[in-house]
Amino acid sequence: MTIQTYWAQFMILPKSILKTVNSICRSFLWHGVADHVGPGKVAWKQLCISKKEGGLGLTDLHLWNTAAMGKHVWMVASKKENVWVRWVNSVYLKGGNWWNYSPKSTDSWYWKSICQVKEMIKLHISEARLCSLPKYSIKLAYSQLVSPSGNRMHWANAIWCRLAQPKHRFISWLAVLERLSTKDRLKLFGVSVDDTCLLCGVEVETHSHLFFGCHYSSRCWKQIADFLQINTSIRSFPQLIKWIHRRKFTKFRKGVLFTFAWCLVYHIWKERNNALWNSQIRCIENTCNLVKHTASTRIYSVLPRAISSSDHSWIKSLLEG
């Protein structure tokens, strides 16, 4: 992806190349190989929006290529003094209005592609704003193309908190988006005929049930909450995120609570898969002990230096008490 991002700054890449590169990256993300055929859990378009808006911040090569080639549009619009702009004016524009210009059918493929880039940029950036830029920024243009609304997700910063392990964050991100392969989704897709929860064997296995409406997962959270010395009766994953957000805790303390929450989500999902494939489930106490050990080890390994003495005393008493 980095190689293609580099070349996309200098030339218009054929759509077939961009499609192939995206296919390789998508296959590797979801399946660990370069040539797997099949859809991913989350649409590629959403993966390419920033983390703060609910995506993964991957690069959409087509839009990056468009944003990079937008520099040519900016140069013509702002009438920069260089040989290429003079040549374009003398051969194609001939004194006409660039913003309303349409190429002829007999024009070259590359020039028609530049005009297509202009039309895309017009949808997101006005002529006045583009001409007022003292220097063209590919990053700024790309951000406008990939996510013009810029809607932030309230849970994004918590999900991507550095204190938690990457795999815990990733599974929690999928859980927030409700893209894990729960049995209700498998039944909807025709993969499974049974949608009963594998952990409690009573209710339908949905995201809201699994985190934390299920008897197994709710008791796990009760034990973790007691360990964290907090008093809450949360019955759903969104409620848990909102509850932690609204507490008058320091940023570090909230990060610790989220770290344990993401670790618990990961291990609940792991136990669910263990029940599916091996017909085995750890007892609640063993699962909670594993969560406590895993999260505590992670926090100690990445413990920030710049934390207050009260937070330092709190985390020390919590993890060593």
N, C-alpha and C positions, 0 to 999 in steps of 0.2 A: 504493500500500500504506500509506503514511504517513497519507493522508487517512482511509482506512478504519479504521486503527488508532486514530486520534483519536476517530472517532464510535463505535467499538466500546466505548469507555469509558463511554458515557452511555446506550446503549439496546441492546436485543437486536436484532441485525440479521437480516433474513430469510436463510435458507440459500441462496436463489437468488443473492442479492447476493454473499455470501461465495464461492460457487462460481464466479461470473463473474470476480471480482477475482483469485482464485487462478489461474484459467485464463489470464487476461491476463498475469499475472506469470510463470507457467510457460512460456507461449509466447514471451515476450520473452527469458527467460533462455536458452532452448535454440535459438531461431530468429531472434531479433532483431526480431520483429514481434509485434503484439498479438493477431492472430486466426488463428494457425497451428493446425491440428488435427492431433494426433498425440502420442504419448507422449514423455517426456523420457528422458535417459540414466539419471537417478536418480529414485527415487520422491519425490514432493512431501513426504511425511511425513518422509523422511530429511533432505531439504533444510532442514526446519524445526528440526531439533535443532541444538544448539550446535556450533561448529567443533571444540571440544576433544573432542566425542563423535563426530566424523566427518561432521557435516553442514555447512551453510553459515550457520546462524544466522538464516535467514529467519523471518518471523513467520507462524505459523499463525493466520489471522484468526479462525477458529472457536474455537480454544482461547483466544486472547487475549480474545475477546468473553466467553467463559465465565468466564475468570479475573477480568475486570473486573466482570462482573455478580455474581461471588462476594462482592463487598463487601456486597450486600444480604443474602446468606446469613449473612455474618459479623455484621452489625448485629443481625439477629434472634436469632442464636445467643448473642451476648454481651449481649443485652437492652439495647441502647443507648437512651438517653432522647431520642427525637425523635418527631415527629408521625407519620411513616410507620410506624415500628415499632409505635407504639400502635394505629394504624389496622389493621395486619395482625393484631395480637393480638385486636382486638375483632371484626373481620369474618371472619377465616379460622381462626386458631389456637384462639381462645376458651379459652385456658388449657391447650391440648394440648401434647404434646412435639413441638417443631419438627423435631428430627433424624429422627423416625419418621413425620412428617406426610406424607400423600398428598392431593393436591388432588381435588376433585370434578370430574366430567365437565362440570358446568354452570359451573365457575369460568372466569374470563377467560383468554384466550390468554396474556397477559403473566404472570399469576400462575402458570399452569401451566409457563411457560418458566422462571421463577425456581425453581420446584420441581425442574425437570429439571437446572438448574445445581447445585442442592444435591446431587442424586444423583451427579452427576459428581465433585463435590468430595469427597464421602464416600468415594469409591474411593481417594483419594490423601492426604487430610488428615483426621485424626481430629477428633471434636467437641472433645475436651479441648484439643488443640493449637490449633484454630481460635479457641476462646474465650479462650485464654491470650494471643493476640496483642494487644498494646496498640494497634497500628495496622495496618490491613489493607494489604498490599503486593500490588499486581497482578503485579509482576515475580516475586515469590516464588511466588505461586499458579500463574502461568504456567509457571515452571520445573518445578514438580511435575507439571503436567498434560502438558507436552510431552515431558519426559524424566524420569520418576520414578526410574529406576535410576542415572542419572548416571555411566555407564561411560565413562571417558576412554580415548581412543585414543592409544597410545604415539607415533604418528607425527604427531599433529595439530599440535603446536607447531612441529615442523620444517617441515611443509607450508606453514603460514601465516606463516613467518618473513618479516619485513619486507624483508630484504635482497634477496629474489628478486622478479622481476617478477610482477605479478598473473596474467598469462596463463600464465606458466610454472608458477605455483602451482596454477592451476585444472586444467591438463592433468595435472599430477602427482597431484593429488587424484583425478581420474578414473582414472588409472592404478593408484593404490593400491586403489581400489574395484573395479578391473577392469571399468570401464564404457565404455572406449573401443571404437569400432566396429572391432575387429580382425576378421580374415577368418574365424576360427573362430566368432565370434558371428554374423557375417553369414550364414554357412552354416547355423548353427543356426536362424536366423530365416527361412531360405529366400530370402534376398536374393542370395546368391552360391552357386555350385556349387564354386568353387575356394577352398581354404583354405591354399594355399602362401604362405610368407612372401615379401613383395615385395622385401625387402632382400637376403636370401641365396638365395632360390629353392630351398631344400632342405627345410626342416622346416615343420610346421604353424604358422601365425602365431597365437600366443596371447599373452596379456600376459606370461607368464613367459618365453616365448621372445624376444619383442621387447625386453624389459628384464630382463636383459642376456644371455640365452642365445644370441641370434643372433650369428653371426660378425661382422657389421658393427657392431652396437651394443657388443659386448664389446671389440672393438679400439678403438672410440671411447672407451669408459670407460678402457681401458688408457692411452691418450694423455693423457686428462684427469687420471688419477691420477698419472702421471709429472709432469705440469705442477704438480700440487698437492703434489708431493713426499711422496706416501703410497704404501705398498706393500700392495696388497690384490688378491686374485683373486676378485672378486665375480661371481656368475653369475645373480643374481636381484635384483629391485628390493627386496623385503622384506629380503633379506640386507644390501643396501647401507645401508638405513635403520638397521637394528640395529647394523651395524658402526660407523657414525658415532656413533650414540648411546652406544655402549660405550667409545669412545675417551676417554682422560683429557685432552681438549682443553678450552680455555675455551669459554664459550657463544658468543663471537664467532667463534672459529675453526670451531666446528661449523656456525654459520650460514653461513660462507663455503663450506664443503664442500657443504652442502645447496643453496646457491645455484647452484653449478656443476652439481650432480646434477640439480636441477630444470630447469636450462637445457638440459642434455644430453637429458633425457627429452623435453622440448618439441621439440627439433630432430630427434631421432630420429623422433618421430611426424610431424613436418613432412616429413622426407625420405620416410617411408613413404607419406604422402599424395601427395607429388610423384611418386613412382614409380607410384602408382595412376592419377593423373589425367593426368600428362604424360610418363610412361615415362622419367623422368630421376632420377638419383641423384647427389648430390655425392660426390666421393671422400672417404675418411675424413679425410684431412688438412684439407681445406677445411671440412668440418663441424666438426671440432675447433677450428680457428682461429676460426670464427664463434662457437662456444660460448665460447671464451676471451675474445674481444672483447666479446661481449654481456654476459656475467656480470661482467667486470671493469669495464665502463662503468657498469653498474647499481650495483655495490658502491661505486664512487667517488662516485656521485650521492647515495647515501643513507648514506654512511659515518657511523656514530655518533660523537659527540664524546667520550662517556664510555667510552673503551676504554683499556686499559693501554698503556704505552709499548712493552712487548714485543710486544703484538698489533699495534700500529701499525707497528713496524719489520718484523714478519713479513709483514703484508699489502702493505707497500710493496715489500719485496724480492721477494715472490711475483709481484706484478703488473707490476713495472717491471724485474724481473731478466731 
